[in-house]
């Protein structure tokens, strides 16, 4: 599933949490996105099936923008744009 966006990312940072189970993908994503500037994109790679619903929910509740969500060969990939919100 791809969600289109009209904004252009300033930079993209990859967070590899493959092999980590819930709640760590969300915890690590929350920590990583705090270090980004508004407009930057966090790419999250996870093998935790629960992240399929957890990451989009986290992005929405923190006010960040889910740009893309995809799965290939058991690896879930998310692109989340940092907004001006807290990013928790």
N, C-alpha and C positions, 0 to 999 in steps of 0.2 A: 504494500500500500504506500503510495507516495502522495504527500500533501503539498501542493504547489505553494510557493511563496514568491512575493515580488521583491523582497529585500535581497541584497547581496552580502554574503558572509565576509567578515574582515579577515578571519583566519579560522582554521579547523584544527582542533586538538583531538587525538585519539586516546580513548580510555579502554584498555583491554582487560575485561573482567571475566574472560572465559575460564571456566572451571570453578567459579565462585557461585555459591548458592544464596538464595534469598536470606536476608535482606541486603547482602553486600553489593550487588550491582547498583541498587538505588542509593545506598549509603555512599559508595565511592563516586557515583555520578554527582551527587549533591556536593561532595567535597570538591570535585574537579571543576564544576561549573562556577563555583565561587571565585575561582582564580581567573575567569575569563571576563573580558569586557563585553558590554552590550553589543550585540551583533555578531559576536564570535560564535562558532559552531562546535559543539562537542559530539564527536563520533563515539558511540558506545558499542563495543563488541562483547556479546554475552552468549553463554551456552545454557543459561538458566531459563527453562521454559516459562517460568512465572514472570520473567522480565517482559514477555510479550504484552501483558496487561499492566504490569507495575511501572515500567518506564513511561508509557504514555500518560498514565494517571498522575505520576509524580510531576511530569512536565506541565500538565494542565493545572495542577493544584499550586504549583510554584509560579505560574504565569509565564513560563518559558514556552517556546514554540517547537512542537514536534514537526520536523520537516519531512522525515522519511522513516519508515519502519519496514524492514525486509528480513527474510529468513532464507539462508542458503546452506545446505549441508549441515544443519544443526547449529549454525551460528546465526544469532539474531543481531542485526545491525540497525542502529538508531542514529539519526541526526537530530540534535536538539539545539536550537538557536537560543543563546542567552539574551534575555530581555533585561530591562532595567530593574526587574524584581529582585527579591532576596535570593532566589535560587536554591533555597533549602533543599 
